[in-house]
Amino acid sequence: MKITFKNKRLEEVANTYKLLSKSYWKQAPRIIKRLDQLRACPTFKHMTFDRPHELKGDKKGIFTIDIEHPFRILFKPLGDFDSSNRTTIIDIEIQELCEDYH
């Protein structure tokens, strides 16, 4: 999948190990692994790792995958897609890298 970020700062942190490890400490290697896994998947349907699912309530339209409980990467699909047909989700925008929304 093609990955973009909600802002330049988040993109800079995600692509610079020093900033990533400073911001998220021990979660940094796991974040890198998940981002690499996301890039390797051609569609959202191919994401069979780390409990990918759509959130509900005030976060409806946002999807998530686990990093390590309780932390997750939050993202939203871009372009034309059908949330019930996961093969249509091919572009995503990362909203948060290490979020505990519970």
N, C-alpha and C positions, 0 to 999 in steps of 0.2 A: 504494500500500500504506500501511497505517497503521504508523507507526514509534513504538516506545517505546524506552526505554533501561534498561539493567540497574540503574542507580542514579541518584539525583538529581544527583550531582556530574557524571557523564558527560553527562547531559541539559543541565545548566547550561553546561558547556564547549561542547557542540555548538551551543547556541543563542545564544552570546555570542561575537561575532567577536573581541573583545579577548582573551578567555580562550583561544579556539581558536588564535589566532595566537601567543599566548604559549606555549602547550603544544606546538603542532605546527609552528610557524614557517612555512616555505614550503609545507607540505602543506595549510594551512588553506583556501585557495581551492579546492583539489581536493576536500577533504572536503565542503565546502559544496555543490559541484557534484554529487558522488555522492549526498549525502543528498537533494538536490532531485530527482535522477533516480529514486531509489528511491521517493520520495513520488509521483512522477508515474506510476509503473507500477501498473496495477490488480492484477496478480499477478506472482509470481516468473517465470512463463513469459515475460512481456513484457520481462524484463531481458536484453537482447541486447548490452549494453555491458560492457566490462571483465571478461570471463571469469568470470561467476558460476558457482560450483560448490560442492559439498558437500565438506567435509574428511573425512579418514579417521583411523583410529587413535584416540588419546586425545581428539581434537577431533571425533569422529563426532557428527553432528547439528548441527554449526555450519556455516554457509555463509559464503562470502566473495566480495567483488568487489575488483578492483585499484583502488588510488589512483594509485600510481606505483611501479614495481618498486623495492624489494621490499615496499612498504607496502600493507596491505589493510584494509578495513572488515570486521569479523567480526560476524555476526548469527545469531540462531536464530529459526526460525519459531515462532509461537504458535498456540494453538487446535488444532482438528482439521485435519490435513493429511496428505497422502500424499507423501512425498519423491520418489516416482517419477512423480507427477503434479503438475507445477509450477504448474498453474492453481489448485490448492487452497491454495497458500501466499499469503495476503493480508495477514497481520499478522506483523510481525517485531519482535524486540527486539535493539537494537544492543548487542553485547558489548564491542567495542573499536573505536576510531575510526582508529587508525593503528598497526597491528600488523605486526611482522616476525617471524613464527613459525618461520622456517627456521633 
